[in-house]
């Protein structure tokens, strides 16, 4: 299946609406990676390059993004599993809220 970026590149009359669709799609994909990390942070070390890239992308696209990136990275290293999960979910929820979800 052709990805959204490739599809929108071929739209002759694209304009700002096509750029907005792509931005929202990329933001949703990054938030999904972060959500997956929040879901699994009690079972595995989620600090992967994919997560770091997703956090950096979100940090660049939403207000309070850099602070929430830091908050999430601190959350996923909390020793107590319950506290880790709660803190990661809280940071994710704030990211989703700032992203308009």
Backbone torsions as a table, in degrees:
resi	resn	phi	psi	omega
1	UNK	NA	137.1	-179.9
2	UNK	-73.9	135.3	-179.1
3	UNK	-75.1	163.7	-174.6
4	UNK	-62.0	-38.3	-179.6
5	UNK	-60.8	-42.6	179.1
6	UNK	-67.0	-41.7	179.3
7	UNK	-61.8	-46.2	-176.8
8	UNK	-71.2	-25.0	177.7
9	UNK	-63.0	-30.8	-177.0
10	UNK	-87.9	2.2	179.0
11	UNK	-82.4	114.7	-174.4
12	UNK	-67.9	-32.2	-175.9
13	UNK	-108.8	26.3	-174.4
14	UNK	-38.9	-80.6	-178.3
15	UNK	75.7	-166.0	-173.0
16	UNK	-68.3	-29.0	-179.0
17	UNK	-64.2	-36.7	179.9
18	UNK	-71.2	-35.0	176.2
19	UNK	-65.9	-37.5	178.7
20	UNK	-67.2	-40.4	177.2
21	UNK	-60.1	-44.8	179.9
22	UNK	-63.9	-43.9	-179.7
23	UNK	-61.5	-45.5	179.6
24	UNK	-64.3	-41.6	179.3
25	UNK	-62.6	-44.7	179.2
26	UNK	-66.1	-39.7	178.2
27	UNK	-64.2	-43.0	178.2
28	UNK	-61.9	-41.2	179.7
29	UNK	-64.6	-42.3	178.6
30	UNK	-65.1	-42.6	178.3
31	UNK	-64.0	-32.6	178.0
32	UNK	-65.9	-40.8	176.9
33	UNK	-61.8	-43.6	-179.8
34	UNK	-67.0	-39.6	177.8
35	UNK	-62.2	-42.0	177.5
36	UNK	-61.6	-40.1	178.0
37	UNK	-65.1	-40.2	177.8
38	UNK	-64.5	-36.2	179.6
39	UNK	-68.5	-31.3	-172.0
40	UNK	-112.1	3.0	-174.2
41	UNK	-66.3	-16.6	177.0
42	UNK	-83.9	-15.4	-175.9
43	UNK	-103.4	-35.5	-175.9
44	UNK	-138.8	164.5	173.0
45	UNK	-79.1	113.4	-173.3
46	UNK	-92.3	1.9	-175.9
47	UNK	-76.0	68.3	-179.9
48	UNK	-95.9	168.2	175.2
49	UNK	-61.9	-37.3	179.6
50	UNK	-61.3	-43.5	178.1
51	UNK	-65.8	-44.2	-179.5
52	UNK	-61.5	-39.9	177.3
53	UNK	-65.3	-42.7	179.1
54	UNK	-63.6	-43.6	178.8
55	UNK	-63.8	-40.8	178.7
56	UNK	-64.8	-39.9	178.5
57	UNK	-63.0	-49.6	179.8
58	UNK	-61.6	-40.9	-179.9
59	UNK	-60.1	-31.7	-179.0
60	UNK	-83.4	-12.9	-172.9
61	UNK	-109.8	-17.6	-177.6
62	UNK	-123.6	152.3	174.4
63	UNK	-64.5	142.7	-177.2
64	UNK	69.3	8.8	-178.0
65	UNK	-58.0	-47.5	179.9
66	UNK	-61.2	-39.1	179.0
67	UNK	-67.3	-40.4	-179.6
68	UNK	-70.3	-32.9	174.5
69	UNK	-61.0	-48.8	178.6
70	UNK	-61.5	-43.2	179.5
71	UNK	-60.2	-43.5	-179.1
72	UNK	-66.2	-44.6	-179.6
73	UNK	-63.7	-34.3	175.4
74	UNK	-70.0	-36.5	-177.6
75	UNK	-63.8	-41.9	-172.5
76	UNK	-76.6	1.0	175.8
77	UNK	-114.0	5.3	176.5
78	UNK	-63.1	134.0	-174.5
79	UNK	-65.4	-45.7	-179.4
80	UNK	-71.6	123.2	-174.8
81	UNK	-60.7	-42.8	-179.0
82	UNK	-65.4	-43.9	178.6
83	UNK	-65.5	-37.5	178.7
84	UNK	-62.2	-48.8	-179.5
85	UNK	-62.1	-45.0	-179.1
86	UNK	-62.5	-45.7	-178.7
87	UNK	-66.9	-39.8	178.7
88	UNK	-65.3	-43.6	178.7
89	UNK	-64.0	-37.8	179.3
90	UNK	-64.4	-45.9	178.6
91	UNK	-63.2	-42.9	177.4
92	UNK	-59.7	-46.8	179.7
93	UNK	-58.1	-40.2	178.0
94	UNK	-67.5	-40.0	176.8
95	UNK	-61.0	-45.5	-179.8
96	UNK	-62.7	-39.0	179.5
97	UNK	-64.7	-46.4	178.7
98	UNK	-65.9	-27.1	179.8
99	UNK	-84.0	-3.9	177.7
100	UNK	85.7	22.8	179.1
101	UNK	-97.7	NA	NA
